[in-house]
C-alpha cells in the first residue's frame, strides 16, 4: 500500500519471520512510521534510501488510518468528494483501529513492531548460535546513552546467555575500520540504533561492502528495552495500540514528544487526506 509515495509491504508476520530465518538472501528491513514518511516529503535523498529496502513494514497505528483513507481515495476519483468522505468517516476508521484490528490486519497486513521483531531475531540468533553485529550511536554529549553503552555488553549477555555478537560505537571517524571488521566477521545479522536517516544510510552503505550479512534492520531504542535501561510499555498498552501514550507519559522531555506526536497524528493524517 502506497502512503505519500512510500510503499509499505502487506505481510503476515508469521510467514515473514519464517522466511527471514532461512537466511537465504539479503533482507534490508525498515519500519517507517508517520514521522519518517513525513520527512520523505521534503527529503528526496531519504526517500531514495528507503526505496532500497527489501521490506518497509508498518509500525504505527496512524498508518492504518492512512490505509483506510487511501482506500476511499482509490475508489472515489473526485478529489474533493474523497476528502469530504474521508473526513466524515474518520470516527469509523478510528473505531476499526480500536475494536477491529484483526479486520485491518486481514485487509492491509500485520502491524510489525520494530521492538518485537528485534526480540524475535535475538531469540532466534541466541538459540541457533548465529552471530550478529550491533552498531550504536556515538554521542558523547548524551550522558544517559554513554552510561547505557558502558554496561550494554554485560546486560545483553545476562538476557541472552548464548548470544554471539560484535558491538560497535559507530563513530564516523572509525567508519571504515568498523565496516572492515563487520566484513571479516561471520555475522549474519546487523542491527542499527543510529537514529532516523543516519541508521538507514549506514545500513545501505555497509550492505554494499559486507556480503556475509543477510538481515539488516533498524531497531531504534529496542535494546534499551531489552537490557531494561528503559522500561517498555506494559503488554496491555501495546495490545491496545497506545504504547505511544505510555511513552508520552513517561518521557522526560514531554514537549518534544508532544511535538512529534502532533506531527505523527494530525499533520500526517492531514497530508494523507489532501494529497
N, C-alpha and C positions, 0 to 999 in steps of 0.2 A: 504494500500500500504506500502510495506516494504522499508525503506530507511536506508541503512547502519546498518541493524539489528534492527531498531526501526519501529514498525508497527503503522502507523497513520490511524485513522478512516476516512472512507469516509461517510460524513453525509451532509444532507441538514439542514441548521441552523434552519429554522422554525420548522421542525419536532423534531430536537434535543432539542430545547428550550422548546417546548410543553411538551416533556417527563420529562424534568427536573422539571418543575413547579408542577408536580404531587406529588413530594416529597415522592414517594413510596419506593424507595430503595436508598442505599448509592451510591453516584456517585463521584468518585475522578477524577478531571479534570485537566490535564496538557496540556500546549500548547507549545510543544518543537519547537524551531527554529533551523536553521543550526548550530549555536554556541553550543547549547545544545547537538545536535546529534553528533557533532564532539567530544565533551567531553566524550561521552559514549564509544568512540573507545579506550580510554586509561583509563577509569574508570569503571570497571565492577560493582562496588557497585552502582554507579549512574545509570547504565543501569538496574540493578535489581530493583532499586527503581521505575524507570519509568514504568517497566513492571507491577507494582502493580496497576497502574491507570486503572480506568474503561474507560476513554476516553483520547486519545492522539490526540489533534486537530492541524491541520496545521495552522500556523500563520506566514507565511513569503513567499515572492514571490519566493525565492530560492528553496523552497520545490516543487513548480510547475515546475521549471526547472528539478529538480531531478525526479519528476514523469514521465516526458516525456522521459528523458534519460533512466530510468528503463524500460519503455515500449519498447524501442528499444532493450535493452539488453535481455529482456524476449522473444522477437521474433526472435532475431538473436543469436544463440547459440555459434557461433565462437567469442571468446572474443576479439581478435584483430580487427576483422571486425566491431564488435559492437562499439568498442572505436572510430574507424575511422569515422563511420557513425554518431555517437553521436556528435563528434566534428564538422563535416560538417553541421549537422542540428541545431547547437546551434543558429544561427541567426533566423531560423524559430521558434524555441522554444521561443525565446525572443519576436518575433513578436506575437506569441499566447498570451503571458503574457500581452503585451501592448494592443492588439486590440481584443483578443478573450477570454476574461475572462469567459464569460458565457459558452463557449465551454469547457474550462478547468474545470469549476465547475461541468458541467454535467458528465464529464469523471471521475473526481477524488474527487468530493465533494467540499463543500464550504470552502473558507478560513475563519477561525473563529478567529477574533482578540480578545486577552485577554481583551483589554480595552472596546470593545463593549460588550463582554459577562459580564464583571463586571457591566457596566452601566445597562444592561437589568436586571440582577439579583437584583440590588439595587432598581430599579424601581418596580420590582415585590414584593420584600420584603416590600418596603415602602407602596405600595398600599394594600397589603394583611395583614399588621401588623405581619409580620414574623420576629422573632428576629434573628439577625446574630451576629457572632463574628469575629473580625478583630485582627490578630496578626501582629505587626510591628517590624521591625528590631531594636534591641538595638545596637546603635553605637554612643557612646558619642563623638567620635572624629570627626564625621560628623556634623559640626555646622548647615549646612542647613537642615539636616534631623531632628536634635533636635528642630530647630525652627518650622519646619512643624508639629512635634508631639505635640508641646505645643498648637497649635491652631486647631489641627485636629478635635477634637470632635465638637467644635463650628462651624467650617466651614462645616463639613459634615451635621450637623443639619440644617444649612442655606439652603443647597441644597435639602435635603430630610427631610421635616418637620416632617413626621410621622415615620421615621425610628427608630427602637428599636435595639440598638446594645451594645455589650461589646467591649472595645478596650484595648488591652494589648500590652505593650512593651515587646517583647519576649527576656528576659534575661535568659541565660541558668541556672543561679543560682536560678531563680524563676520558672523554667520549671514545676516542679511537682505541684506547687501551682496554676499555670495558667491552667494546664490540669484539675485539680480538679474543678476549677471554671467553666471551659467550660462544664465539665461533669455534674455539678449540675445545670447548666443553662437550659433554654428551647430553646436555639439557634438551628436553623435548617440549617444554612449555616456557613461555615468557609472560610475566605479569608486570604491568607498569602502573605506578602510582603518581606520575609526574604532573597531573593536572590537565585541564582542558587545553586542547590543541597540542601542547608540548608532548603529552603522552602518545597521542596518535601519530604525530610527526616522527617521534623517536622509534616507535614500533615499525613504521613503514621503512625507515632508514635501516634499522637492524635486520629486518626481514630480507632486504636486498643483499645482505652480506652473510647471513647465517643460515645455511641450508639445514642444519640439524634441528632447528626449532620448528615444530609442527603446529603448535597452538599459541596464538598471540592474543592477549586480552588486556584491556584496561580495567582497572579494578577500583579506582577512586580510593576511598578510605576503608575498603573491605578488611585489610589486615589489622587496622586499628580495632575493629570489632572482634576479629579472631583472637588477638592476643589480649583482649579486654583492656586495651589502653583507652578505648572509647566504648561506651555502652550502646548497643544497638536497641532499637525499639522492641518491646516485648512482642511475642508472636501475634497476639490478638490485634495489635495495631497494624501489623503487616498484612494479616488476613483481610482486614477492613480497608486496606489501601490508604491508610492515614499515617504511614511511617513518617511522611514529610511533616505532619503536625507534631509528632513526638520530637523530631529534630528541632523544630521551631521552638518548642517549649524548653528544651534542654540546651539549645545552642547558646554559647556565651555571648556572641555578637548578634543579638536578635535583629537589630536594624538591618544588617547586611543580609541575614536570612530572609527577612520580610521583603526586601527589595527583590531578591532572587525569586521568591515565591510569587510576588506580584507579576513579574515578567513571565514566569513559567505558567501561570494560570490565566491572567487577564490579557496581557499583551499577546501571548501565544495564541490563545483562542480567538482573539480579535483578528489577528493576522490570518488564521486559517479560514475564518468566515469570509473575510473581504477579498482574499486572493482569488 
